[in-house]
Amino acid sequence: MKYIVGLFLIIIGIIFIVQGFNFEILFRIGLNFVKFWPLILIMIGLSILSKDVKWLKFLNMAVCVIFLLLLFFWNYNTTFVNFSENSTDYEKINIDILPDKNVMDLYFDISAISLDISVDENSEVVSCYYYGPQELNVSQKNGYVRFEMINKKKFPIDINNGYKVYLILPMDYVFNIFVSSDLANIVLNEKVNIIRNFEVNSGVINLNGEINDFKENLYFNIDGGISNIKFLLPKNVTYYLDYDGGIKKISVDNDLIEDLNSVFHLIVDSGILSINLKTE
């Protein structure tokens, strides 16, 4: 195991010297680790057996090198972030939900999800259609709607069997959205924000958003191992950041106004963190 850690630090150090700090590399490593982590179990097994069979040490070193190469160079980022329903035989499934309260809670419990959220000014229902390996269980009760996998497997995580969900919210309601997943790619595109609370708990989070105006103050609470957050906001909008990250890169345009009582409130706790807030 010490060889893995040593080689990992050497390689990432060389990359940072050549290219400077590149968060996209760390994000890719996180996704690739989720895919290839079982190789660590193989290396542990080979290490135990090599005490009696010496030549297995060389095989273990080869597996270690392969594992590191896969972490850095396997282009799995694109497969997850740019989900293409045309690349699978998944059936398109439509759901229409009539809100039963003025404030609705939407909860997504899906291992790997790519969630695209927009607002419809002319609709009275929550419209949703999705692609996935099987039908989701959708339940509604007293202002609470839950989307969850019927057979959720924690390990191994299969990104190819993730879900692409398109969620269209009616303008005349307010929403709280909660996402619990291993991998979450979220796109938030609102002319007017009608989401009050947005919580994401995920191992790897890629969050992109564009908001033109705020009907409701938006309060984000993000908890992830690796978090990549990018937002395009109107000029002179108030914001507040509260973040904790081991490795972090923060960029905020000067046209945004920092204020504790802001309309855009972002709390993030992540091991590796990138936040980029831009204006139109």
C-alpha positions in Angstrom: 0.0 0.0 0.0 2.9 2.4 0.7 4.0 2.0 -2.9 0.6 3.2 -4.1 0.6 6.2 -1.9 4.2 7.1 -2.8 3.7 6.8 -6.6 0.3 8.6 -6.4 1.9 11.6 -4.7 4.9 11.6 -7.1 2.7 11.6 -10.1 0.2 14.2 -8.9 3.2 16.4 -7.8 4.7 16.2 -11.3 1.4 17.0 -12.9 0.9 20.1 -10.7 4.5 21.3 -11.5 3.9 21.0 -15.3 0.3 22.2 -15.5 -0.3 24.1 -12.2 -3.3 23.3 -10.0 -5.8 21.5 -12.2 -9.0 20.6 -10.4 -10.4 18.7 -13.4 -7.6 16.1 -12.9 -8.6 15.6 -9.2 -12.3 15.3 -10.2 -11.4 12.6 -12.8 -9.3 10.8 -10.2 -12.3 10.7 -7.9 -14.6 9.2 -10.5 -12.0 6.7 -11.6 -11.3 5.6 -8.1 -15.0 4.8 -7.7 -14.8 2.6 -10.8 -11.5 0.9 -10.1 -11.1 0.7 -6.3 -11.5 -3.1 -6.2 -8.0 -3.3 -7.6 -6.9 -2.3 -4.1 -8.4 -5.5 -2.7 -6.4 -7.5 -5.3 -3.2 -5.7 -4.3 -3.8 -6.5 -0.6 -4.4 -10.2 -1.5 -1.3 -10.4 -3.6 0.7 -8.7 -0.8 -0.4 -11.4 1.7 0.3 -14.2 -0.8 3.7 -12.8 -1.7 5.1 -13.6 1.7 5.2 -17.3 0.6 5.4 -16.8 -3.2 8.1 -14.1 -3.8 7.4 -13.5 -7.5 3.9 -12.2 -6.7 5.6 -9.0 -5.4 6.4 -8.1 -9.0 2.8 -8.9 -10.1 1.6 -6.7 -7.3 3.8 -3.8 -8.4 2.4 -4.2 -11.9 -1.2 -4.1 -10.7 -0.3 -1.0 -8.6 1.1 0.8 -11.7 -2.0 -0.2 -13.8 -4.2 1.1 -11.0 -2.5 4.5 -10.9 -2.5 4.8 -14.7 -6.3 4.1 -14.7 -6.8 6.8 -12.0 -5.0 9.5 -13.9 -5.7 8.7 -17.6 -9.0 6.7 -17.8 -11.4 9.2 -19.3 -14.4 8.2 -17.2 -15.4 11.8 -16.4 -17.0 12.4 -19.8 -19.0 9.2 -19.6 -20.6 10.3 -16.3 -21.0 14.0 -16.7 -22.2 13.9 -20.3 -24.8 11.2 -20.0 -26.3 10.3 -23.3 -29.6 8.4 -23.3 -29.0 7.6 -27.0 -26.0 5.4 -26.0 -28.2 2.9 -24.2 -31.4 0.9 -24.6 -33.0 2.7 -21.7 -36.7 3.4 -22.0 -37.9 6.9 -21.5 -40.3 7.0 -18.5 -42.6 10.0 -17.9 -44.1 11.1 -14.6 -46.4 13.9 -13.8 -47.0 14.9 -10.2 -49.7 17.3 -9.0 -48.4 19.3 -6.0 -50.5 18.8 -2.9 -48.9 21.6 -1.0 -47.5 25.0 -1.7 -44.0 23.9 -0.5 -42.9 20.5 -1.9 -40.0 18.3 -0.8 -38.4 16.3 -3.5 -36.0 13.5 -2.4 -33.7 11.5 -4.8 -32.1 8.4 -3.4 -30.2 7.1 -6.5 -26.6 5.7 -6.6 -25.5 7.5 -9.7 -27.7 10.4 -11.0 -27.5 13.1 -13.6 -30.2 15.6 -12.7 -31.3 18.4 -15.0 -33.7 20.9 -13.4 -35.6 23.7 -15.1 -38.8 25.8 -14.4 -42.0 26.0 -16.5 -44.0 29.2 -16.1 -47.1 27.7 -17.7 -47.4 24.4 -15.9 -49.3 23.3 -12.7 -47.6 19.9 -12.3 -44.1 18.6 -11.6 -43.1 17.1 -14.9 -40.3 14.5 -14.9 -38.9 12.1 -17.4 -35.9 9.9 -17.0 -33.7 7.1 -18.5 -32.3 4.3 -16.4 -31.6 0.6 -16.1 -34.9 0.0 -14.3 -38.0 1.9 -13.3 -37.7 4.1 -10.2 -40.1 3.8 -7.2 -41.9 7.2 -6.9 -44.0 7.9 -3.9 -45.9 11.0 -2.8 -47.5 11.9 0.5 -48.4 15.2 2.1 -46.0 17.4 0.2 -43.2 14.9 0.1 -42.1 13.1 -3.1 -39.4 10.4 -3.1 -37.6 9.0 -6.1 -35.6 5.9 -5.3 -34.1 2.8 -6.9 -36.0 -0.4 -6.2 -32.8 -2.4 -5.7 -30.1 0.0 -4.6 -26.6 -1.4 -4.5 -23.9 0.4 -2.6 -20.9 -1.5 -4.0 -19.8 -1.8 -6.6 -21.0 1.5 -8.0 -21.8 1.2 -11.7 -21.8 4.5 -13.4 -23.0 3.0 -16.6 -26.2 2.0 -14.8 -26.9 5.6 -13.6 -30.1 7.6 -14.2 -30.6 10.7 -16.3 -33.5 12.6 -14.8 -35.1 15.7 -16.3 -37.1 17.6 -13.7 -39.4 20.5 -14.7 -40.9 22.5 -11.8 -44.0 24.7 -12.0 -43.4 28.4 -11.2 -46.3 28.8 -8.7 -44.8 26.5 -6.0 -41.7 26.5 -3.8 -39.4 23.4 -3.6 -36.9 21.8 -1.3 -34.7 19.3 -3.1 -32.6 16.6 -1.4 -30.1 14.3 -3.3 -28.4 11.3 -1.7 -26.1 9.4 -4.1 -22.6 8.1 -4.7 -22.2 10.2 -7.8 -24.2 13.3 -8.6 -24.1 15.5 -11.7 -26.6 18.3 -11.3 -27.6 21.1 -13.8 -29.8 23.8 -12.5 -31.2 26.2 -15.1 -33.8 28.7 -13.8 -35.0 32.0 -15.2 -36.4 32.5 -11.7 -35.3 30.5 -8.7 -38.2 28.8 -6.8 -36.0 26.4 -4.8 -35.6 27.3 -1.2 -33.3 24.5 0.1 -31.0 22.3 -1.9 -29.1 19.6 -0.1 -26.7 17.2 -1.8 -24.9 14.3 0.0 -22.7 12.5 -2.5 -19.2 11.1 -2.9 -18.5 13.0 -6.1 -20.5 16.1 -7.0 -20.5 18.1 -10.2 -22.9 21.1 -9.9 -23.5 23.6 -12.6 -26.2 26.3 -12.5 -27.5 29.4 -14.1 -30.1 31.6 -12.4 -31.4 34.9 -13.8 -33.6 36.1 -10.9 -34.6 35.0 -7.4 -38.2 34.6 -6.3 -36.9 32.6 -3.3 -33.6 32.8 -1.5 -31.6 29.7 -2.4 -29.8 27.9 0.4 -27.3 25.1 -0.6 -25.9 22.5 1.7 -23.3 20.4 0.0 -21.5 17.4 1.6 -19.2 15.5 -0.7 -15.8 13.9 -1.1 -15.1 15.8 -4.3 -17.2 18.8 -5.2 -17.0 20.9 -8.4 -19.5 23.8 -8.3 -20.0 26.4 -11.0 -22.8 29.1 -11.1 -23.7 31.9 -13.4 -25.6 34.6 -11.4 -27.0 38.1 -12.1 -24.7 41.1 -11.4 -24.9 42.6 -7.9 -26.6 39.6 -6.4 -25.7 38.9 -2.8 -24.0 35.7 -1.9 -22.4 34.0 1.1 -19.9 31.1 1.1 -19.2 28.9 4.1 -16.8 26.1 2.9 -14.4 23.6 4.4 -12.1 21.7 2.1 -8.7 20.0 2.2 -7.7 21.0 -1.3 -9.8 24.0 -2.5 -10.0 26.5 -5.3 -12.4 29.4 -4.9 -13.2 32.0 -7.6 -15.9 34.7 -7.2 -16.6 37.6 -9.6 -16.2 41.1 -8.2 -19.8 42.0 -9.5 -21.2 39.8 -6.7 -21.8 41.2 -3.3 -20.9 39.2 -0.2 -23.6 39.4 2.5 -24.5 37.0 5.4 -28.2 37.5 4.6 -27.8 36.7 1.0 -30.2 35.4 -1.7 -27.5 32.8 -2.7 -26.2 30.9 0.3 -23.7 28.1 -0.2 -22.4 25.8 2.5 -19.9 23.1 1.4 -17.9 20.5 3.2 -15.7 18.6 0.9 -12.2 17.0 0.8 -11.5 18.4 -2.6 -13.4 21.5 -3.5 -13.7 23.9 -6.5 -16.2 26.8 -6.4 -16.6 29.2 -9.3 -19.3 32.0 -9.2 -19.5 34.2 -12.3 -21.9 36.9 -13.4 -23.7 37.3 -16.7 
